[in-house]
Amino acid sequence: MSAGGRVVLVGAGPGDPGLMTVRGLDAIARADVILYDKLIPPTALDGARADAILVDVGKIGGGEQVPQAETHRLLLEHAQAGRLVVRVKGGDPFVFGRGGEEAQLCRAHDIAYEVVPGVTAGIAGPAYAGIPVTQRNLAAAVAFVTGHEDPGKPETQIDWPALAAFPGTLVFYMGVRALARIAEQLVAGGRPQDEPAAVVERGTLPDQRVVHGTLADIAARAQAAGVRPPSVTVVGPVAALGEDLAWLDRGPLGGTSVVVTRPKAQASGLAGRLRDLGARVVEAAVIVPEPLDFAVPDLTDVGLLVLSSPNGAARFFDALRAQGRDARALAGTRVAVIGPGTADAVRAHGIEPDLVPTRAVGESLAELVGPLQVGRALVVRARGGRDVVRDALAAGGAEVEVLEPYVTVAEPLDERTLTRALAADWATFTSASSARFFCEAAGGAAAVRESGLRLASIGPITTQALRDLGLEPTLEAAEHTPDGLVAALVGATAPAA
């Protein structure tokens, strides 16, 4: 618990987790209590302490509401109890985020507070759509306007004639339901009917959509496209630039939405490679490695150490270090790993693996280590893992000890992430457990089939797991690695010659 009560108002940005600030993530990692909005990035709170109190106080237009008075009460209650309270808000706290009211509350009650700005949707959404809100010779100014004023106010605070005469770009937040009225007011105030306009729905997120038009027809176009909140609307000559400057869907996987089901700690590498190729990535981790208590045995006469996953390698070397030992404890011991990812995890600890099979599957590793003359072998794997490597070593006469430093368990998917995942083009699976738990999260194989998702498997074990569930993968990677999976996706989506 913090020595004194304090509040940090954190802007979490418009939705893309990569747009969160370092300072904001640091505040989340130190927080005793986190009060968060619904529209923050899905991974925003991953770095929170295990003992932190997390409270959803979010609001979504037209959906469930947590009264602002209740948010104020929670802020005061926890801060006055001496806790570090982090209020995590979508976008920027001081741009249509009621952060100013919360800062005033803190000041009125003599509570120390800090503001961590965030990337606001009115800049980020258009930027991800290729629309600069200012542009030399087109717009030297930009105005941010709420399209959804407090319905309790007796009259509007917006001077529509003055806004229509504003010599620059207009960006409307939360105005998709009032788009027809907004366009009508601007045209009535003198804005030309043929002035370019664009609506960016879910800007910076994998399912971002953009609708282009003019003031005369943008409301009808948005309605026809079924655009919904959260959206921002851009009015001005710069809106037309998006049709030329759009960059989000460029690359061999441009416009293709891909679900990554790997554990969060391992997902970033695969997700990053897919994004670099233009894919719209939905991170939907359905498995998580849960640590188990274990102790590294005496390694003096261990002739072979087998590591079957990056998680297992990390847990093994962490435990070795906790015992005051390091890589020198493996002097004279050969090290075998299941594939390139595990090999990299071992190299991070200063050890070059002796044995790496050409195919990253248990059978290939078993074929490699089975013929070895080994007196004693130590196999490190997840609890419940397959016995193919252990059996091969035992058949060769080795005394085999199995160490299980973790177990793979299901990671629940929130409704928003699951909806995005089932609406994607592809889902990638890098293990049998990811296939099983994704199917479970989706509500069964029938729901996955009905979604139209194409399934990409990293290798034969994962493929068999999908088939056991009644699902047929669209492709299986020739090289059973994340890079091989990416290459297979690129090959499957490339236009026919």
Number of C-alpha atoms within 10 A of each C-alpha: 14 14 8 13 21 24 26 21 26 29 29 33 29 28 26 19 16 12 17 23 17 9 14 22 19 12 23 25 18 18 26 24 25 27 20 23 19 15 19 22 21 18 14 20 17 13 14 20 15 10 10 17 14 17 14 13 20 21 16 13 12 7 8 9 11 14 11 15 9 11 19 14 12 17 26 22 14 19 25 17 13 17 21 28 30 28 27 31 28 26 28 24 27 21 21 17 15 13 20 15 14 22 20 13 16 20 12 9 11 11 19 15 19 13 19 19 21 24 21 22 26 25 21 23 29 27 20 22 28 20 25 20 27 17 16 8 7 14 17 12 14 19 14 15 20 16 20 15 14 11 8 6 8 7 9 10 10 12 10 16 15 12 18 19 12 14 15 21 24 24 25 22 21 20 23 25 18 12 21 18 14 18 22 15 17 20 19 14 16 13 20 15 15 14 17 21 26 30 31 29 24 23 26 25 19 24 18 16 17 23 20 20 20 21 25 18 16 22 26 14 17 23 15 10 12 8 20 17 16 18 23 27 27 28 26 25 21 25 26 20 17 19 15 10 14 16 15 21 18 15 16 18 23 19 17 23 24 29 30 26 27 24 20 18 12 16 16 14 12 18 22 13 15 27 22 15 19 20 25 26 25 25 24 25 23 24 24 20 18 14 15 13 8 13 14 15 11 8 17 12 13 21 20 26 22 25 27 25 20 21 24 25 24 18 18 22 18 15 18 17 12 12 11 7 13 15 13 10 12 18 11 13 17 17 21 24 28 25 24 21 18 23 24 17 21 24 12 12 14 12 15 14 20 13 17 19 19 14 17 22 20 20 16 18 24 19 15 18 21 21 13 15 13 20 16 19 24 22 22 24 24 23 15 10 12 11 14 16 23 22 15 21 26 17 12 15 16 21 15 21 16 15 20 21 24 21 18 18 14 19 19 16 19 11 11 10 16 19 13 19 29 20 18 22 17 22 25 25 27 22 20 18 21 27 27 21 21 26 20 17 19 18 11 15 18 13 15 22 16 9 16 13 20 17 23 27 29 27 24 17 16 23 26 17 20 25 13 11 16 13 18 17 20 15 18 21 20 15 17 20 19 22 17 16 24 22 15 20 23 18 13 14 12 11 8 6 3
